[in-house]
């Protein structure tokens, strides 16, 4: 499913994505650093995903969740939640 998620992100996200590959796992990462938030979305090849969004002014998490996903539709819903938390 990692390849499908990468393809979906390339078509539907304006954020830069980074592919991390090591001996044990592969992941795709989106890092965001703007005036309001520090954020990271990581999707691993085991179909798990981590969402982290922190408010720069308060240092508090807006979003800090890990999910196990079944299909790309699940990822699309999680990605929408990530995007909403950035506003």
C-alpha positions, 0 to 999 in steps of 0.5 A: 500500500505504500506505493499507492499512498505515495502516488496519491500524495503526489497527485493530491498534496502540495506538500513535499514528500520524502521517502525513507528507506532503510534495512528494516522499513520504508516510509513516506514523510511530510514535514511542515514548518510554518508560522503556526505549526510544526507538523509531521505525517509518517506512513510506514510500509506496515500500513501504520501512520503517525500524525503530529501537529504542534502549535509553535506559540504554545508548544502544545500538540494539536494532533498526536495520533498513530493509526493502523490503516486498511486501505488507501481510503483510510489514508485519505481520511487520515490525511484530511484530518491532518490537513484540517489540523494545520488551520 
